[in-house]
């Protein structure tokens, strides 16, 4: 029976990231004892974009848990959640349907020494500390894998940066990429005795990918594929500026996975609900549908309302609340617009928001619904790293 199964696999040219078939019919398998919950990156398939699908602003504005930062820019790039199609050969066949997509602006003054543009993902320290990676041992490994596509053919650099204790940096490069071609990158990274991760909810590990770093941040002798103390003046080797100085050049990523072990296993696709809940630990948003319900509340005076919210998951930290386009109404009284938050009293699981209304339309003690009056209206809780 076993021989028949091996022949069936060989005859169909089957393959996987963890099984290697030799020409003589033998198979070598790499087995991990932690098949589920092995990906330490959240939203690596770029599936969720609670804030919106496109923005020219820096920071966390589109794809959850992913952001870009820049300096010295003449025109901000556009970051977006991009829908993949069957023409995206490589990731499409593996089940990926979205990418994090950067469209360059017009950097008309050229590549200055203080210019930079990078993409970042930040991981909680306790998620690394309790991952099973013996990060202080050079014989214990994590593996980073992802798909990348650039409209410009060139080599790019990225790095991992530990954020507790004395920050350490591990730099890597993609090698020369062909233009407009998806390429899978895999990097196996050892531990190091100088690395520290605290067992807390602060930032522990930063994964950064540089579209361009100017000379103020690079040096020709900077080492790759080894851990070194982080310095802002030697982040990577000197970089080519071709992509950065090409108007409307594009760069996109999907399938980011960071896992304990010395090889890249197949991407861990989590359920829609599971991955959304992981994103909502850092950011939770109600909005996008006109007249939708946001909170239950009660009027504390004729122009003040106390609204109560329960978050869908426990957030990383006590969040900062924000909102726009909200209103209050009851079954017997017409709606009144919310004009401002007075204060918020929330914990990691939820709490109370006090708001003012534009007119005295309700009596104190009136139960009310707090809703959103336009598709652009929202209520958000932010506990990002």
C-alpha positions in Angstrom: 0.0 0.0 0.0 2.8 2.4 0.9 4.6 1.8 -2.4 1.4 2.4 -4.3 0.9 5.8 -2.5 4.5 6.9 -3.3 4.0 5.9 -7.0 0.7 7.8 -7.1 2.5 10.9 -5.8 5.4 10.5 -8.2 3.3 9.8 -11.2 1.3 13.0 -10.7 4.4 15.1 -10.2 3.1 16.2 -6.8 5.2 18.4 -4.6 5.0 20.5 -1.5 7.3 22.8 0.5 7.9 20.1 3.0 8.3 16.9 0.8 11.1 16.3 -1.6 10.7 13.5 -4.2 13.9 12.0 -5.7 14.2 10.5 -9.1 14.5 7.0 -7.6 11.1 7.3 -6.0 12.3 8.0 -2.4 10.7 10.9 -0.5 12.2 13.1 2.2 9.7 14.9 4.5 10.3 17.7 6.9 7.9 17.4 9.8 6.9 20.1 12.3 5.1 19.4 15.5 3.3 22.7 15.4 1.3 22.7 12.2 -1.5 25.1 13.4 -0.8 28.6 14.7 2.7 28.6 13.4 2.6 31.8 11.5 3.7 34.7 13.8 2.6 37.3 11.3 -1.0 38.6 11.4 -2.7 39.3 8.0 0.2 38.0 6.0 -2.2 37.3 3.1 -3.3 41.0 3.2 -7.0 39.8 3.5 -8.2 42.6 5.8 -8.2 46.4 5.4 -10.5 47.7 8.0 -9.4 51.4 7.6 -9.9 51.5 3.8 -8.4 50.1 0.6 -6.3 53.0 -0.6 -4.5 56.0 0.9 -1.7 58.4 0.2 -1.1 59.0 3.9 1.8 57.3 5.8 1.3 54.8 8.6 -1.4 52.2 9.2 -4.1 53.4 6.7 -5.1 50.4 4.6 -4.1 46.7 5.1 -4.3 45.8 8.7 -1.0 45.4 10.5 1.0 46.7 7.5 2.3 50.3 7.0 4.7 52.3 5.1 6.9 55.2 6.4 8.9 57.7 4.4 11.1 60.8 4.7 12.2 63.4 2.2 9.4 62.5 -0.2 8.4 64.9 -2.9 5.1 63.1 -3.3 3.7 60.5 -1.0 3.2 57.0 -2.6 -0.2 55.4 -2.5 -0.6 52.3 -0.3 -3.5 50.0 -1.2 -5.0 46.6 -0.7 -4.8 45.2 -4.2 -7.0 42.3 -5.5 -5.0 39.6 -7.3 -6.2 37.8 -10.4 -5.3 34.6 -12.2 -2.6 36.6 -14.1 -0.7 36.9 -10.8 1.3 33.7 -11.5 2.8 32.3 -8.4 0.8 33.5 -5.4 -2.6 33.1 -7.2 -2.2 29.3 -7.6 -1.2 29.1 -3.9 -4.6 30.7 -2.8 -3.6 34.3 -2.3 -6.2 36.8 -3.4 -4.8 40.1 -2.1 -1.5 42.0 -1.9 -0.2 45.1 0.0 0.6 47.4 -2.9 2.7 50.5 -3.1 2.6 52.9 -6.0 5.5 55.4 -6.0 4.9 59.1 -6.3 7.0 61.5 -8.3 10.2 61.9 -6.4 11.2 64.9 -8.6 14.2 66.0 -6.6 15.9 62.6 -7.0 17.3 60.3 -4.3 18.5 62.4 -1.4 20.8 61.1 1.3 18.1 61.6 3.9 15.3 60.0 1.8 13.7 56.7 2.8 10.7 54.6 2.1 10.0 51.3 3.9 7.2 48.9 4.7 6.8 47.5 8.2 5.1 44.8 10.2 5.4 44.8 14.0 5.0 41.7 16.3 4.3 41.7 20.0 7.2 40.7 22.2 5.3 38.0 24.0 4.4 36.3 20.7 8.1 35.9 20.0 9.1 35.1 23.5 6.6 32.2 23.7 6.9 31.0 20.1 9.2 28.1 20.9 12.2 29.8 19.2 15.3 29.6 21.3 16.3 33.0 20.0 19.5 33.3 22.0 20.9 30.1 20.4 22.7 30.2 17.0 21.5 26.7 16.4 17.8 27.5 16.7 16.0 29.1 13.7 13.0 31.0 12.4 12.1 31.2 8.7 10.7 34.2 6.9 9.0 33.6 3.6 6.9 35.9 1.3 6.0 36.8 -2.3 7.2 40.0 -3.9 6.7 41.8 -7.2 8.3 45.0 -8.5 7.7 46.9 -11.6 11.4 47.7 -11.7 14.1 45.0 -12.0 16.6 45.4 -9.1 17.8 44.0 -5.8 16.0 45.1 -2.6 16.9 44.9 1.1 15.0 44.1 4.2 15.8 43.4 7.8 14.5 42.1 11.1 15.0 44.3 14.2 14.6 43.2 17.8 13.1 45.9 19.9 13.9 45.0 23.5 17.2 45.5 25.2 20.0 46.6 22.9 18.3 46.5 19.5 19.8 43.9 17.0 19.4 43.9 13.2 19.4 41.0 10.8 19.7 42.2 7.2 18.9 40.3 4.0 18.4 40.9 0.3 16.0 39.6 -2.3 18.6 39.2 -5.1 17.9 40.8 -8.5 14.2 40.6 -9.2 12.8 40.5 -12.7 10.3 43.3 -13.5 6.6 42.5 -13.1 7.3 38.9 -11.9 6.2 37.4 -8.7 9.1 35.9 -6.8 9.0 33.9 -3.5 11.7 34.8 -1.0 12.8 32.5 1.8 15.2 33.4 4.6 16.2 31.1 7.4 17.5 33.1 10.4 19.4 31.8 13.4 19.2 33.1 17.0 21.9 35.2 18.7 23.0 35.6 22.3 22.5 39.3 22.1 18.8 39.2 21.3 16.2 40.0 23.9 12.4 39.7 23.9 10.4 40.7 26.9 7.3 38.7 27.8 4.9 41.6 27.4 2.5 43.3 24.9 5.0 45.8 23.6 6.7 45.7 20.3 9.2 42.8 20.2 10.2 42.3 16.5 9.9 44.6 13.6 10.1 43.2 10.0 11.0 46.0 7.6 11.4 46.0 3.8 13.1 49.0 2.2 12.0 50.3 -1.2 14.8 52.9 -0.7 17.2 54.1 1.9 19.5 57.1 1.3 23.1 57.3 2.2 22.4 58.6 5.7 21.1 55.2 6.6 23.4 52.8 4.6 27.1 51.9 4.4 29.0 49.8 1.9 30.4 47.5 4.6 27.1 46.6 6.3 26.8 42.9 6.7 23.9 40.7 5.7 22.7 37.4 7.0 24.0 38.0 10.5 22.8 39.7 13.7 24.5 43.0 14.5 23.7 45.8 16.9 21.2 48.1 15.2 22.4 51.5 14.0 20.3 54.0 12.0 23.4 54.8 9.9 24.1 51.2 8.8 20.7 49.7 8.3 21.6 48.1 4.9 24.4 48.2 2.3 24.2 51.1 -0.1 21.1 50.9 -2.2 20.3 51.6 -5.8 17.7 54.3 -6.4 16.2 53.0 -9.6 12.8 52.0 -8.2 12.6 55.2 -6.0 13.3 57.6 -8.9 10.9 55.9 -11.3 7.6 57.7 -11.3 4.6 55.4 -10.5 6.8 52.4 -10.0 5.0 49.7 -8.0 6.0 47.2 -5.3 3.7 44.6 -3.8 3.8 41.8 -1.2 1.7 38.9 -0.1 2.0 35.6 1.7 4.2 36.8 4.6 5.0 34.0 7.0 7.4 33.9 10.0 7.6 30.5 11.7 9.9 28.6 14.1 12.1 26.1 12.3 14.8 26.0 9.6 12.5 25.7 6.5 9.5 27.4 5.0 6.3 25.3 5.3 3.3 25.9 3.1 1.5 29.1 4.1 -0.9 28.8 7.0 -4.3 30.1 5.7 -6.5 30.8 8.7 -10.2 31.0 8.7 -11.8 34.4 7.9 -13.1 34.8 11.4 -9.8 33.8 13.1 -7.7 36.2 11.1 -10.1 39.1 11.5 -10.2 38.5 15.3 -6.4 38.7 15.4 -6.5 42.0 13.5 -9.1 43.3 15.9 -6.8 42.9 18.8 -5.0 45.9 17.4 -7.7 47.8 15.6 -11.5 47.5 15.6 -13.8 49.6 13.4 -17.5 49.9 13.0 -18.5 51.7 9.8 -19.0 51.5 6.0 -22.8 51.1 6.1 -25.2 54.0 6.4 -27.6 54.0 9.4 -25.7 51.1 11.0 -25.8 50.6 14.7 -22.6 51.6 16.7 -23.5 51.7 20.4 -26.4 51.4 22.9 -26.7 54.5 25.1 -28.7 56.6 27.5 -29.0 60.3 27.8 -27.3 61.7 30.9 -28.7 65.2 30.1 -30.6 66.8 27.2 -27.4 67.3 25.3 -25.1 64.5 26.6 -25.2 60.8 26.0 -23.4 57.8 27.6 -22.7 55.1 25.0 -21.6 51.6 25.9 -19.4 49.3 23.7 -18.2 45.8 24.0 -15.2 45.0 21.8 -15.3 41.7 19.8 -12.0 40.6 21.2 -9.7 41.7 24.1 -7.5 44.4 22.6 -3.7 44.5 23.0 -3.9 47.6 25.3 -6.5 50.1 26.3 -7.4 51.6 22.9 -7.7 55.2 21.8 -11.3 55.8 20.6 -12.2 58.0 17.6 -15.4 58.5 15.6 -17.1 60.6 13.0 -20.6 61.0 11.5 -22.5 59.6 14.5 -26.0 60.3 15.7 -28.3 59.4 18.5 -32.0 58.6 18.2 -34.9 56.8 20.0 -38.2 55.3 19.0 -40.1 58.5 19.9 -37.7 61.3 19.1 -35.9 62.4 15.9 -32.2 61.9 15.7 -29.6 64.4 16.8 -26.0 64.5 15.6 -23.1 63.7 17.9 -20.8 66.7 17.8 -17.9 65.5 19.9 -16.6 62.9 22.4 -16.4 64.4 25.9 -14.3 61.6 27.3 -13.9 57.8 27.1 -13.7 55.3 29.9 -12.8 52.0 28.2 -10.6 49.1 29.1 -9.3 46.4 26.8 -12.7 44.7 26.5 -14.9 47.8 26.2 -16.5 50.5 28.2 -18.2 53.9 28.1 -18.0 56.9 25.8 -19.6 60.2 26.7 -20.7 62.4 23.8 -22.5 65.7 23.2 -25.3 66.2 20.7 -26.1 69.3 18.6 -29.5 70.1 20.1 -31.5 69.3 23.2 -33.7 66.7 21.7 -34.0 64.1 24.4 -34.7 64.1 28.1 -32.2 62.8 30.6 -32.6 59.1 31.1 -33.9 58.4 27.6 -32.5 55.1 26.2 -31.0 55.8 22.7 -29.3 54.1 19.8 -26.0 55.5 18.7 -25.7 55.0 14.9 -23.6 56.0 11.9 -25.3 58.3 9.5 -23.2 57.8 6.3 -21.0 55.2 4.6 -18.0 57.3 5.6 -19.0 57.5 9.3 -17.1 55.3 11.7 -16.3 54.4 15.3 -12.9 53.0 15.9 -10.7 51.6 18.7 -6.9 51.7 18.1 -4.4 49.7 20.2 -1.7 49.3 17.5 2.0 48.9 18.3 
